[in-house]
Structures are given as structure tokens and as C-alpha cells.
């Protein structure tokens, strides 16, 4: 009888400890997941992108265009919004190798031949569980990665998958648990940023579309289309007495550029 009482007390204490542990780390674990669109690629002016090719890129390549197309599985064959677009990438290289093309979010200045771009990383809201994007491919044995920066400045490479498929396909990649998205000090949440996407060729795969030798370059180029980049994320944050003291606007008004001496 005595042993049963001791065992019951021990189990009760363990249960209380587990509850307190869950309470302490609740915001570091997924509570309420929601899907958030980071980039629809429908508006080139709202978020410009640019491309950079590796060493053996053919002169004039890679190229980028906003194309009036979309995955039918996502938007339907006749969507009400006729201005839907996808981000088109044209790749062409002079030789087989581990070639790559970087697809980078940025800012644009100037016009015509004087246009210049500068990188601008995209904020990923909440505590991100996974990234998701639609990609069109012509069945080339390439692969794609997402480069994501944490709050300490470290860039993590997240493999998104092989591109050896035909037409549109939805890609989803879970983020490793070792990517930090919070800390024990206030404010606890630390958001991630998307640095870029990178498409790699494999040295065993062609780097130009098979066609006649005198074909124009646009027929030799290899194309991919990207659409509807989103994240599955937890935006829940527990409230506490004095939580407004970590609000960015409050910090700037009292302690930053808006503060008075």
C-alpha cells in the first residue's frame, strides 16, 4: 500500500513537471500553423527579382521574365484574376558542370539599360515549419535549394527537391529543427529571411535543349517557372504583462532614432 502511494505521488510530480515544461517552452513549439504567401510573383514592381549565373553561363544568360501563366491545379483553368503571373527563368551554359543560377529578391533602381539591382532578403513570418512552392520543369535532371538566414547571420541551405518532372509540381521542404527561430531572452521570436533560390545542373545532364545546331538561343535555353512561394508557419505568441515594451515601434520611439536626449 505504501509503495502504491509513493508511486502515485511520484507520477503526480512528474505530470506537474511536464505541464510546467510545456508552459515554459510553448512558444518554441508549433501551436497554430497557418499558410502565409510570401511571394505570388504576380507584381514585378512590388518585389523585383534578378538572376545570377555561374562561370560557364552563355553570354546573355540567365534571363528572367514575368509570364502570364500559372498552375491549373492551384488557380484553375479560367481564374477570375487574369493578371496572374509566374517567374520564368531561362538558363543556358557553354559546358556541362555543376553549374548554377541564383534567383535573388532585391530592389531595382534606374530604367532601360541603366537598371541596377541590389539584394533584399525577404522576411519569413512567424516560426516557419516548412516552405512551399510550385515549379514547372521540362524534365531536366536539375535540383533546387532555398538559402535561408537565421537571426545570428548563418545561412542554411534547404534542399527543395529534384526538378526531373514534367509540367507543374508542388514542392515542400521542412525546415531542420536546428535552425534557431527564437531565444530565451525577450523578444523571444527571431524571424528568418529568404536569401535566394539556387537551381543546380548536374554534370551528367544536358545544359542546352537538344535542337538543330542553327537554332536561335531561345530554343536552346532550358526553362523553369516558379509560382506561389509560401510558408507553413506558427504566428502565435503568448501575451505577458509588459509585452508592449518589446514592440519595435515602441523601442524606436523611446530608444532609437525617434528618442530625445
Secondary structure, DSSP 8 states (H G I E B T S, - for coil): -HHHHHHHHHHHHHHHHHHHHHHHTGGGS--SEEEEEEE-S--TTTS-EEEEE-TTB-TT-SEEEEES---HHHH-TT-S-TT--EEEEEE-BSS-SS-EEEEEEEEEES-GGG-EEEE--EEE-SEEEEEEEEEEEES-S-EEEEEEE-TTS-EEEEEEEE--SEEEEEEEEE--TTS--B-SSSS-B--EEEEEEEEE--TTS-SS----TTS-HHHH-EEEEEEEEEEEEE------TTGGGG-HHHHHHHHSTT---
